[in-house]
């Protein structure tokens, strides 16, 4: 993969140039945490690519919390999206987008997601730190992007090392050839050193949680009564669903106004009691523990039948967001202890 | 890019037939012809209210009209029941896997239905009648709570008069005019009805009835792969994206709604 160096001043120029043609969103720090924000001319300096992932995933840019998907019967549904650059997506964010790409793009396609995705440039970034809840290393990931990006950045002294990941990314380099330079050994060394430092910290943070093959762990505990105990602190708030970069369940909701019927696609949450309820009152998962257990199986077990991969990317946002302080990693460890009994 | 999978097409209600106090059949004329196979389902839109999934109850070979036999059970079905002939609904689909009719060739077909679950089985039966010569025989075992809860009252007796077809109907509670059997449907499933070594059983009905019918079929000697179930969960998008209908690792809308018992038996309480 080709690599280039870009200094900080030229990087700002590059972002300004991208902003002329696209909406650009990037992480910025606020109250000690990072959030995605829409960059404009005045806020260029707020972009902060250090640290680790943002509080919220970037899925909402592509899979909208609410979206008009049909006007019937004679209406025409507007199917278009403007160009977008997601700048500074972490490896976990990119893996999350990879899951969404496959869910919405494989088999019957969801054109609403795909039209937004097609117009999006993904610029990744290496993590320069890891959070207490980060556990990408337990699900086969790591703190720097290896796939699913157009360009990816590593913060180094005085600038960034830029890796090209696709034709879309290569075009950005080609269009701005004069601001990209060869990567000199100190920059390459700084990038490598940072990666090793964050990997080592991730390992330390997750010491004691390592449980081996999570898919098998879930399969073997499918009918174990331990789920009732493990999930007793869940309060059905569904924060884990909404803050997850790969949770993509939605609801179709119809409304009538001014003689026209509209259908909206809305984020939904599998933890909600009514999620699987059918007319007449039947419910496949009437108990809360069954719904939370189903969420785990969806990500670590059923995901293999469907996509041959985990659909958890280890970002740890569900841990941060949980009102009941449930830590996925502690559940893995408990399941592991169960099968070793 | 594919066309919009969430956009319904218009269908005019041509006739509404009251089957039971709770069940009506809606005869629809879609603006475009819809080809479906028995066992597949469609999303019926009640304009401005929402959608609900139903398996058509009409002959799949009849493409200009499509019938849905619907029990009043929730918000959408309640509103649907208020609609009259001449009004408009929407349709999306068909979705999912149909009954694999070719696998029933040369065999006894054992059809077990309860209540409004008889609706999809009617479409299956009408499809099977087109290929009776390829089947060994059809044994129908149908049930409802009471005589008045039986759908297709006029038509049902004619099914049993078809060549190679036997029909037994039961009700949980009879009345003074009811000449038939009284009891749950599993009580009219008897050894000798069919040869389980060369038969396919198809079950559709309320979850509790399906659960006990499967148990009975296994007791009668059916193998897991010869028991076909219509697992209708909370299907919404119909294209495997919204995940509302997940049944263990399966999504009912794309992997089903027709499953064999072999496919779902490992799922704890799949009903």
Interface residues (C-beta under 8 A of the other chain):
Chain A: X69 X70 X72 X73 X77 X79 X103 X104 X107 X108 X109 X110 X111 X114 X115 X222 X223 X248 X249 X250 X251 X252 X253 X254 X255 X256 X261 X263 X265 X268 X270 X275 X276 X277 X278 X279 X280 X282 X284 X294 X297 X298 X301 X302 X305 X306
Chain B: X1 X2 X3 X4 X5 X6 X7 X8 X9 X10 X45 X46 X47 X48 X49 X50 X51 X52 X71 X73 X74 X75 X76 X77 X88 X90 X207 X232 X233 X234 X236 X237 X239 X240 X241 X242 X243 X244 X245 X246 X247 X248 X249 X254 X268 X269 X270 X271
